[in-house]
Structures are given as C-alpha cells and as structure tokens.
Amino acid sequence: MHSSKVTSEVLRILLASMGQEVSNRSLANSSYSLDRYEMQGKIISPLLKAFEQGAKKKLPINIKGSITDFSLKLDTGRYTIWAKEAAK
C-alpha cells in the first residue's frame, strides 16, 4: 500500500465512527485528505482490495462528494474487524 500509516489511521477513524460519515476535513492534513482521488486511489482502493483478498469479503467503505469536499463512511453490518497495533 502506498501509505500504510495513513491507511491504518483512516481505518482507525472509520472504525471509531462506524456508520457515520467522516469528513475529509476531520482527517490529518495530507495530500490524501485534500484530494478525493488521492484518497480513493492510494488509500481506500488498495485497502478494499487487500481486505477482500484476505477476508474473502467486501469491506463496506463508501466515499462520496467532490474532489476537495468529500466524506468516507464504513457501513455497519454483521462483521467483526480485529486490528492489531504495530510494535513501535
């Protein structure tokens, strides 16, 4: 993945806000949070692909809005996601 640090932070925020829209303005300031296509192409799409390959299920993350004003949402559902914090 292009940025595993950003990917894990975005996933952490989505998990904490499950079922709610998360504005790009509430994410850490980076090229990914300023441009929907950067976020979608380099963070969300690779995350979805990796999750589907590993879990054999789709991760229900939606992204909508304009190029500079967009939101992400992890839909609620019948699934469990376990995350392990990397050693520092």
C-alpha positions as CSV (number, residue, x, y, z in Angstrom):
1,M,0.0,0.0,0.0
2,H,1.2,3.5,-0.7
3,S,1.0,4.7,2.8
4,S,0.3,2.1,5.5
5,K,0.5,4.7,8.2
6,V,-2.2,6.8,6.6
7,T,-4.3,3.7,5.7
8,S,-4.2,2.5,9.3
9,E,-5.1,5.9,10.7
10,V,-8.1,6.3,8.2
11,L,-9.3,2.8,9.1
12,R,-9.0,3.5,12.8
13,I,-11.1,6.7,12.4
14,L,-13.7,4.8,10.3
15,L,-13.9,2.1,12.9
16,A,-14.4,4.6,15.7
17,S,-17.1,6.3,13.6
18,M,-18.8,3.2,12.1
19,G,-22.0,4.0,10.4
20,Q,-21.3,7.8,10.3
21,E,-19.8,9.9,7.6
22,V,-16.3,11.2,8.3
23,S,-15.4,14.5,6.5
24,N,-12.1,14.8,4.8
25,R,-11.7,18.0,6.9
26,S,-11.6,15.9,10.1
27,L,-8.6,13.8,8.8
28,A,-5.0,14.6,9.3
29,N,-3.8,17.2,6.8
30,S,-2.1,15.4,3.9
31,S,-2.4,15.1,0.1
32,Y,-4.8,12.2,0.7
33,S,-7.2,14.2,2.9
34,L,-7.1,17.2,0.4
35,D,-7.9,15.2,-2.8
36,R,-10.6,12.6,-3.1
37,Y,-8.9,10.9,-6.0
38,E,-5.6,10.6,-4.0
39,M,-7.6,9.2,-1.1
40,Q,-9.6,6.8,-3.2
41,G,-6.8,5.7,-5.5
42,K,-4.0,5.3,-3.0
43,I,-5.7,4.6,0.3
44,I,-9.2,3.3,0.0
45,S,-9.0,1.1,-3.1
46,P,-5.8,-0.7,-2.0
47,L,-7.4,-1.2,1.4
48,L,-10.5,-2.7,-0.1
49,K,-8.5,-5.0,-2.3
50,A,-6.3,-6.2,0.5
51,F,-9.3,-6.8,2.8
52,E,-11.2,-8.7,0.1
53,Q,-8.1,-10.9,-0.7
54,G,-7.5,-11.7,3.0
55,A,-11.1,-12.0,4.3
56,K,-12.8,-13.1,1.1
57,K,-15.4,-10.4,1.9
58,K,-16.0,-6.9,0.8
59,L,-15.3,-4.1,3.3
60,P,-18.3,-1.6,3.0
61,I,-16.4,1.7,2.8
62,N,-18.1,4.4,0.7
63,I,-16.6,7.6,-0.4
64,K,-18.7,10.5,-1.8
65,G,-18.5,14.2,-2.6
66,S,-16.4,16.5,-4.7
67,I,-12.7,16.3,-5.3
68,T,-11.9,18.6,-2.3
69,D,-15.0,18.2,-0.1
70,F,-15.7,14.5,0.4
71,S,-16.6,12.1,3.1
72,L,-15.9,8.4,3.9
73,K,-18.2,6.0,5.7
74,L,-17.8,2.5,7.0
75,D,-21.2,0.9,6.9
76,T,-22.4,-1.1,9.8
77,G,-23.1,-4.7,9.3
78,R,-22.7,-8.2,10.5
79,Y,-18.9,-8.4,10.6
80,T,-16.0,-8.2,13.0
81,I,-12.8,-6.4,12.3
82,W,-9.8,-7.1,14.5
83,A,-6.9,-4.7,14.3
84,K,-3.5,-5.2,15.9
85,E,-1.4,-2.2,16.7
86,A,2.1,-2.4,15.2
87,A,5.0,-2.6,17.5
88,K,6.8,0.7,18.0
